[in-house]
Amino acid sequence: MYTESWLPKHTMGRVVLALSLLFIVGLMWFPIVEMFYWSVFDKRPGIYTYTGLENYRKLLGDEIFWKSLRVTFNFAFMVVPGVTILGLLLALAVNSIRNLTLRGIFTVSFFTAYVVPLVAIALVWRYIYLPGRQGLLNVILGEFGISPIRWLTTSEWALRSIAILRMWKEAGYAMVLFLAGLQAIPAIYYEAAQVDGANGWRRFWHITVPLLMPTLAFVVIVTTLSAFLAFTEVYVMTAEAGSGSRGGPNFATNLMAFHIFNTAIAYNNEGYGSAMAAIYFVIMVGVGYGQYRFIRATYEY
């Protein structure tokens, strides 16, 4: 019986497929395998000794590791709903604009924040967050009678400050995705619902939300992974904040990606850092898969 091959028919297509596979294996899967391999070694300058699961046993009693994990999840719990809701609201607002030129201007304006390098944005926001009446944000709050907030110098506000920056930056990207999903919904559904007497809220809840579920799943999963990999904001914005060390004050912004960098690169403990990265990799895969299954079950229901 003839079975059609999954490979491209043309030679050039097979060459491109092979090169793409080598690229993915070389730049993605090989480092992952190497990370798991290094995690069972004591790998430091001048030391390269097999230790088995000792690095993983050490992690069980590492309070800073577990605190960094909690901080990362708290960060994600702030960022993911914020980006999703804000992106959807912006998409609904932009989609309601009938003038295509004006709609394009607003779309580009909101999306620009996403394409600007994060280092530049973090530097600007670091000055916006200056304490007292020096920072722009505190000056604006002062006009409403709100006392100045020590954004990056207190454990209470430091992580929230970084989360606000992340939401501001990624909302435009989520908006573009939601906008594409909204424009793919046939208008006939809304017209039929309106004829049946459904108000705006019912049309949104029973038509827009179900048909946006695939887009919503993508936005939630991508935003979650992005929040789990946040690094630049901590490195740039928390320098000399609070106690003077990055990731502070009191490890309040010590996100896991930054903690792994500190351990493996700054402190040259690559074996222990690889063990952290291995555990964190498994957690991220589990969270992403769990989100996908949950949203898919909701959509199918």
Secondary structure, DSSP 8 states (H G I E B T S, - for coil): -----SS-SSHHHHHHHHHHHHHHIIIIIHHHHHHHHHTTEEEETTEEEE-TTHHHHHHHT-HHHHHHHHHHHHHHHHHHHHHHHHHHHHHHHHHT---HHHHHHHHHHHHHHHHS-HHHHHHHHHHHT-TTTTSHHHHHHHHTT-----TTTSTTTHHHHHHHHHHHHHHHHHHHHHHHHHHTS-HHHHHHHHHTT--HHHHIIIIIHHHTHHHHHHHHHHHHHHHHT--HHHHHHSTTSTTSSTT-STTTT--HHHHHHIIIIIS--HHHHHHHHHHHHHHHHHHHHHHHHHHHHHHH-
